[in-house]
Amino acid sequence: MNVEKYSARLENEEGLSRTLGMHFISTPEPDTLMAKMAVDDRNKQTFGFLSGGATLALAENVAGLGLWHFAMVKWLWA
């Protein structure tokens, strides 16, 4: 899935994606979306591990972007 048109908006505008340092990655497969998020002070819990809430936020953002893309390409622009 090509996420270039979405990733600039998600990574540069204020919001959870930017706050937690999420980066969305384009893939050659049209139905695959990837993202990464470094573990740092923005998303670690007090013991130094990645916060479960940050993990769920990453999953929710990936699912939301994937659904948005699918809805736009498959349903609305078909």
One Martini backbone bead per residue (centre of mass of N, CA, C, O) as a GRO file, in nm:
protein
   78
    1MET     BB    1   0.095   0.037   0.024
    2ASN     BB    2   0.052   0.371  -0.046
    3VAL     BB    3   0.137   0.634   0.209
    4GLU     BB    4   0.236   0.920   0.127
    5LYS     BB    5  -0.034   1.095   0.144
    6TYR     BB    6  -0.068   1.022   0.461
    7SER     BB    7   0.204   1.046   0.622
    8ALA     BB    8   0.248   1.351   0.618
    9ARG     BB    9   0.002   1.417   0.787
   10LEU     BB   10   0.053   1.229   1.037
   11GLU     BB   11   0.363   1.339   1.094
   12ASN     BB   12   0.295   1.677   1.089
   13GLU     BB   13   0.055   1.667   1.264
   14GLU     BB   14  -0.121   1.698   1.522
   15GLY     BB   15  -0.093   1.402   1.726
   16LEU     BB   16  -0.044   1.078   1.807
   17SER     BB   17   0.154   0.997   1.587
   18ARG     BB   18   0.357   1.224   1.649
   19THR     BB   19   0.392   1.202   1.956
   20LEU     BB   20   0.494   0.881   1.925
   21GLY     BB   21   0.657   0.834   1.645
   22MET     BB   22   0.512   0.756   1.387
   23HIS     BB   23   0.574   0.538   1.094
   24PHE     BB   24   0.486   0.505   0.763
   25ILE     BB   25   0.492   0.223   0.526
   26SER     BB   26   0.550   0.132   0.222
   27THR     BB   27   0.419  -0.120  -0.003
   28PRO     BB   28   0.379  -0.337  -0.273
   29GLU     BB   29   0.129  -0.418  -0.136
   30PRO     BB   30  -0.208  -0.317  -0.147
   31ASP     BB   31  -0.286  -0.489   0.149
   32THR     BB   32  -0.031  -0.346   0.297
   33LEU     BB   33   0.064  -0.225   0.626
   34MET     BB   34   0.318  -0.018   0.775
   35ALA     BB   35   0.481   0.036   1.101
   36LYS     BB   36   0.669   0.257   1.321
   37MET     BB   37   0.817   0.272   1.668
   38ALA     BB   38   0.998   0.415   1.884
   39VAL     BB   39   1.163   0.365   2.187
   40ASP     BB   40   1.086   0.625   2.416
   41ASP     BB   41   0.989   0.883   2.622
   42ARG     BB   42   0.699   0.897   2.479
   43ASN     BB   43   0.637   0.546   2.523
   44LYS     BB   44   0.728   0.492   2.810
   45GLN     BB   45   0.747   0.345   3.095
   46THR     BB   46   0.895   0.355   3.406
   47PHE     BB   47   1.068   0.072   3.326
   48GLY     BB   48   1.134   0.111   2.991
   49PHE     BB   49   0.889   0.015   2.851
   50LEU     BB   50   0.656  -0.034   2.640
   51SER     BB   51   0.356   0.082   2.621
   52GLY     BB   52   0.048  -0.052   2.584
   53GLY     BB   53  -0.092   0.206   2.477
   54ALA     BB   54   0.106   0.253   2.241
   55THR     BB   55   0.055  -0.013   2.099
   56LEU     BB   56  -0.250   0.037   2.054
   57ALA     BB   57  -0.217   0.302   1.898
   58LEU     BB   58  -0.070   0.180   1.659
   59ALA     BB   59  -0.286  -0.024   1.578
   60GLU     BB   60  -0.515   0.186   1.538
   61ASN     BB   61  -0.374   0.355   1.316
   62VAL     BB   62  -0.339   0.129   1.111
   63ALA     BB   63  -0.636   0.046   1.091
   64GLY     BB   64  -0.747   0.325   1.011
   65LEU     BB   65  -0.581   0.365   0.752
   66GLY     BB   66  -0.667   0.106   0.611
   67LEU     BB   67  -0.971   0.168   0.606
   68TRP     BB   68  -0.960   0.434   0.458
   69HIS     BB   69  -0.832   0.327   0.203
   70PHE     BB   70  -1.038   0.107   0.139
   71ALA     BB   71  -1.285   0.295   0.121
   72MET     BB   72  -1.181   0.479  -0.105
   73VAL     BB   73  -1.103   0.260  -0.322
   74LYS     BB   74  -1.345   0.040  -0.304
   75TRP     BB   75  -1.614   0.222  -0.254
   76LEU     BB   76  -1.600   0.534  -0.354
   77TRP     BB   77  -1.401   0.477  -0.632
   78ALA     BB   78  -1.545   0.229  -0.798
   0.00000   0.00000   0.00000
